[in-house]
Amino acid sequence: MAVALLGTPGVGKTTLGKELASRSGLKYVNVGDLAREGQLYDGYDEEYDCPILDEDRVVDELENQMSEGGVIVDYHGCDFFPERWFHIVFVLKTDNSILYKRLENRGYNEKKLKDNVQCEIFQVLHEEALASYKEEIVHQLPSNKPEDLEDNITQILKWIEQWVKDHSS
Ligand code: DAT
């Protein structure tokens, strides 16, 4: 079983993913970290000041872990992941003013800040998730305050437990 945690940078995927992993026993995989460690890049984007992901190599690198299952995958988008990988997809959502402050704290440049907040306003990654997976497995979760984090953990853990029950016979 595998869970995807998606959403604009800064919405709280890493925070939620790590906490979920420690409470569920599932393995947390951060695609950004994986790419950095393996240098799974294909060039550099000067405008956004970041390396360009080599998507094919990321998929190859993850394939074995995904077929073993028991994984929580954290990445902003999902359009290059094989659809068969995930049984449930959560897209985190943060209010614009809160997201702006979080990204400002990260030291994003003006353009990166503006584009990411716009990405959130236009629900780009939620739309992408809906286009990539069956609608019934895609869920949007609020991620503004610490209570949201607790609620999301509780809800996702319940879902995982139910999934394991349903698939254990
Ligand atoms: P992402 O992995 O989506 O880029 P993150 O987990 O690094 O995001 O979180 C970005 C910042 O927001 C970080 O300082 C922690 C904070 N944060 C995350 N979830 C939160 C929540 N539910 N309430 C308050 N702050 C949160």
Boltz pocket constraint, residues with backbone or C-beta under 6 A from the ligand:
constraints:
  - pocket:
      binder: B
      contacts: [[A, 7], [A, 8], [A, 9], [A, 10], [A, 11], [A, 12], [A, 13], [A, 14], [A, 15], [A, 16], [A, 102], [A, 142], [A, 143], [A, 144], [A, 145], [A, 146], [A, 147], [A, 148], [A, 149]]
      max_distance: 6.0
